[in-house]
């Protein structure tokens, strides 16, 4: 089947990220992702190999008391705010889409930490209610993947749009780049509801100048080979396809986000 073949191809990319970077270090990781290891990149240059040295003595006060070490600066964050599709329902933690994106980022040399803020059963209202907590730390990019449960329950589209718009505007007010992920409603609630639901995501993306992934489950929804037994949530092969389709939309945001000063992101 064509879709399954794409999953195998995508699987090579994402799993190579884990194997190449984890075993051979960043230089091999770049090669494993299909990049030339010697190609110059900024701000993604590979760190020089560390030499083996004896650990330095800790700094001390004038009384000879060791000073506490200064903590290393936290990596800038990409937060995935979503529901069970983000959380990776039915998958191992390492198989969820945010974890696959983390592996690709590491392999490509981008200095981000991915936070999986997916909560099973969450609606757009639930995502909005926990937004402040989700944006703690030096968040540079917010991936908003909410609305599937709104559509599943037939909740008013106007309410979902309001909630998503609040999430978007609050994040942008902190200088955080937003990537919006489109969802689809089941046809049970009629063609009018389904069309209004679908049109909400590109309308918000246009109004707020956002990067948009038109449909999170594109190429995965409805395929039993790519979903777990419930027929709704992607299996490991399906998650690879989702991550593979998300990457070219996310990647253009990375260089600018990595260069954004922490103070401009509203981090706390």
Secondary structure by P-SEA (a helix, b strand, c coil): caaaaaaaaaaaaaaaaaaaaacccaaaaaaaaccccccccccccccccccccccccccccccccccccccccccbbbbbccccccccccccccccaaaaaaaaaaaaccbbbbbccccccccaaaaaaaccccccccccbbbbbccaaaaaacccaaaaaaaaaaaaaaaaaacbbbbbbbbbbcccccaaaaaaaaaaaaaaaaaacccccccccccccccccccccccccccaaaaaaaaaaaaaaaaaaccccccccccccccc
